């Protein structure tokens, strides 16, 4: 049991009868690992009971407002107005729901360097590191294949004294 009060009950039992806290945390980590983002909203069922729901991050768009020039968005000039969730998937955009800030929780442990409003999968960062490492190794192999010499030609200016060139 977690220590808490009635306000924290939803965290202890996020979706009674359907989803345990462990299930929710496991699914949340999967979303963050593969999509870079996790979105959780609070739902109130017809019987009045409250539960937490983990949204599929592939069906969520972040709504940005505040600028008309798209180039300013990446510089942080816009602000987040909320999120748009497509519960039936992006193939059915007519069915959507909007959540304003404070009505959802967003987790993005690895921020996307090109888009401040969303996260980046750690898998993406690892793949980028692997690509850089492969390129570096390819370059190094070619360097040694070429007798490990820089392969430079120096063409000094004719006004330069011969001793200076030799030095």
C-alpha positions, 0 to 999 in steps of 0.5 A: 500500500502506498501512503496517501489520502483520498486525493491520491487513491487514483494513483494507487488504483488508476483503473479499478477492476481493469488496470493496476498501478503496475500495469499503468506504470509498465504501459507508461514506460512503454509509451515513453520508450517507443514514442517519447511521450506519455499522456494520462487523463482523468476520466469520470465514469457514469457511476461517478467513479474516477479513473486514470486513462493512459492515452496512446501517444500516437493518437495525440497531437499537441496544440500550439498557439501564439505565433503565426510564423511556423519558424518561431515555434521551434524557438519557443515563441508558441505556447501549449494550448492543450492536446487533441486525442483521437480515441478511434485513431488518426484514420477517424479524425472526426472523433476527437477530444480536447484536453486543456493544460491541467486536464492531462499529465504529459511525461517526456523524459528525453526532450526532442531537441528540434521540438520543445513541446514533445519528447523523443524516444530514447531508442531514437537517441541510441540509433543516432549514436550508433549511426555516428559511431558507424560513420566514425569507424568507416572514416577511421578504416579509410584513413588507415587504408590510405596508409594513415597519412593525412594526404595533404598538399601544401602550396606556399605563396611564392613570396614566402622564404624557402626556410619558412616553408621548410619549417 
